[in-house]
Every structure is written in structure tokens, then in C-alpha cells.
Amino acid sequence: MQPSPAIREIQLREFQATKAKDLASVMALWSSEPGAMLIGTDPSEWLTTREAIEQIERAALENTSGRMPDDLEIVAYEEGTVGWANVRYTAKLPNGGSFLIRWTVIYHQEGGQWKMVNGHASLGIPDDKVMTFFSPA
């Protein structure tokens, strides 16, 4: 495996399209092949069709602040026709709160272009805070 400046650039384009609330550009980065999947932070966000992915991407764009994260970190690699990116940044809320988001994306080359085939979002929450959710009442 080797570092992938190309995939890193694609991830930057995804964030720029998100900032611009440009759904067509975001969806152009996704594969249209069967098997593409997006897993979000909500238990119901297990999306296995392009239509479902587009619906959640649209909702995300409607709720975005329209700015690039200040602390965006992208680590990208590739091997043959497969690549991946691990992304983390702090999302800032209108009320002043913030939280860490991690975004992992798997890419596949289709027709000479890198396309997202799997995306998985998670929230960076310290283990001691997570455990409070599962403590007996």
C-alpha cells in the first residue's frame, strides 16, 4: 500500500462540495454500482441503495454550517484498484458545542476514476462517557 494524494484530493473535494451544499457533486463521488453502502452514526443509518445514500447526503447538506472544518485531517492510501481514506474533524454546533467526527471511506476505481463504495461515520466519544449510557439505572 502507498499514500494516495489522489484520494486525499477527492476527500477535500467532498468537503468543498459539502460546504457549497452541492448535492450533484457529492453524489458524483459515489459509485453507482450495486453494493455501495453508507453507515451513519444513527442506528437506522445502514444505507444500501444509491437512493438512500442520496437522501441522507441531501439531509446532511441541508444541515451543514457551510464552512470547512478548521482541523480537517485526511489520511489516504491505495493499493491497486482499491483505496481508502480516514478523516477526522471537529463539528461545531450553533449553540457553541462541538464533537469529533470520524469518516472512513473505501474507494474503488471505476472507469479510471476513484468512486466511494463504502462510507462509515462515527463520533469520537471517550470510553468513560460511552459507558455512562450503558450503566444500570
N, C-alpha and C positions, 0 to 999 in steps of 0.2 A: 504494500500500500504506500501511497505517496500523498503529500499535501496537495490540495486541489484549489488553486487560485480561481479556476473557472466556477466551481461550486460555491466558493465563498462569494464571488461576484453575483451569482444568481440569488443567494440569500440576501445580499444587500438590495438587489432589485426587488425582491419580495417585500422588504421593509419599506422601500421607496414607494412601491405601488400601494401598499397599505396606508402609508402617510397621505398619499394622494387620493385615497378611497377609490382606487381604480380596480374594480372587480374583474374586468376583462383581462387586465394584465396579470392579476393574481392567478386567475384560473388558467391562463396560458402557460403557467409554470407547472400545472398539474398534468399528469398523464391522463389520457382519455381511455386507456386500456382497462379492461376488467381487472380487478384486484387492487386498484388504488384504494387507499384507506387513510382516514384521519381519526385519531383518538384524541379527544379533548380532555379537559380536567373534570368535567361533569360526568358522573357515571352513565348518563344517557348518550354521551358523545362517542359513539362507536359507529363511525360512518363508513359504509362500504360501497356507496354508489357516488358517481360524479355529481348527481343532482343533490344528494345530501351534503356533500362537501361544499358545493356551491352555496347552498342555503346557509351553512354555518359561516362560510367566508363572508357572505353578504352581511350577516348579523354582526360579525366581528368588525367589518368596515364601518358599519353604522355606529358602533360604539367606540371606535378608536379616537384618540385625542388629536390625531392628525400631526403628530410630531415624531421624530426619530428618537429612540432611547439614547440617553447620554452615555450609558455604559454597555452598549451592544458589544458582545463578544461572540465571534464566529470561528469555529474550528472545523475545517473541511478536509476530507480525504477522498481518494478514489482508487479503484483497482479494476482495471478492465472497463466493463460497461456498467459498473455499479459504483456509486459514490454516496457519501453521507455528510451531513453537517450537524454539529451540536452547537446550539445557540443559547445564550443566556443574557438576560437583561432585566432591569427593574421597571416594572409598570407603575406609573404614578397616577393616583386617583384624584378626581376633582376636590375631594374632601381633605387632601393632603396626605392620605395614607399611601402606602406603596407595598409591593410584593415582588418576589423574584419569580420570573417565568423561565422555564427551560423548554426548548423546542428542538426536537430531534427529527431530522428529515432524511429519508432514504431516497436516492435518485437512481434512475436507470436511463441509459442512453436509448433514445427512440429517434430514428431518422437523423442521427448525428447531433441531437440536442438532448441535454440533460432535462429530465422531467421528474417531478416529485411523484413517488409511488406510495410513500408512507410518511405521515407526519404524526408526531406524538407530543402533545403539550403536557407539562407538569408544573406544579407550583413548588418552589423551594421553601419548605416549611421545616423548621428544626424538629428533630425527633421528639424532644420533650413536649413540644406544643401539639404534635400529632397525637401523642399518647393521651393527652387530656381529652381528646374526642372519644377515646375508647375506654375510658375509666368507668368503672361501675358507678351508678348514681348513688 
